[in-house]
Amino acid sequence: MNLVEITRALTTLRLSGMAQAVEARLLQAQSEKLAPLDFLSALVNDELTRRSDSFIQRRLKQGAFRDAGKTLDGFDFDFNKKMNRRLVFELATGGFVERREDALFLGPPGTGKSHIAQAIGRAVIQSQGHRVLYREAHHLLEELAESSLEGTRRQKLDALTSAPLLVIDDLGMRKLPATAAEDLLELIMRRYEKASTLITSNRPVEDWGKLLGDNAAVAAMLDRLLHHAHVVQFGPRSWRTKGAMELRSAESAG
């Protein structure tokens, strides 16, 4: 077989990592006089790397993050120095997902809760390959309310329950359906000690009863959430407020 035929055969066998690298590896083997085993090892590693990269990209796409590029490296922890930076980086290792623990990010709007939540979701995918789902709270609860009307509630809940990490972002930012408390309680109960849930909210947990309109349901939900929860307090300074003030100052100076 010549090189073209080998490349075609590798592609047919769905070894596209090898197919893409085989010509370069042959040249390397010739120039560096690689032993056959070293040449084969390099090709196999090329295939494993490609598959790993593809797997991670699929997981990131499945996650449906609002801002998929958010990372911890892109966050200025010095802006709010009282934030528990050690805990944030510990969560990013994914250990809490392995232990099926939960997390709550609380604080005013614009303090970085969504950024860090998505960065942690991304890190959990990249370091451990776990499936992560991201949903804005109002969209999630609207989906559940609609699924009840469409007769697909069980399938929707099964899909949300099966993810090792579910990120529910911005609870309290938008008006919620009348069934929000009941739906969120059922979801949390299904996931309790079986999978990890990370919720961000601009409202303190004391206000969630009023927010969701059902104090009893919220009490039952928080009882489970807080049992194995890591709580990170964000703020008090807002990035968005800071950015707006800097923009106004620059415009005034101009």
DAVEN-V676641 format. One record per helix or strand of 2 or more residues. SS is the DSSP state (hx for helix, st for strand). FROM is the first residue (numbers start at 1). LEN is the number of residues. If there is no record, write none. Layout:
((SS	FROM	LEN) (SS	FROM	LEN))
This chain:
((hx	3	10) (hx	16	17) (hx	36	28) (hx	77	4) (hx	85	8) (hx	95	4) (st	102	5) (hx	113	16) (st	132	5) (hx	137	14) (hx	153	10) (st	165	7) (hx	180	12) (st	196	6) (hx	205	8) (hx	215	11) (st	229	5) (hx	239	15))
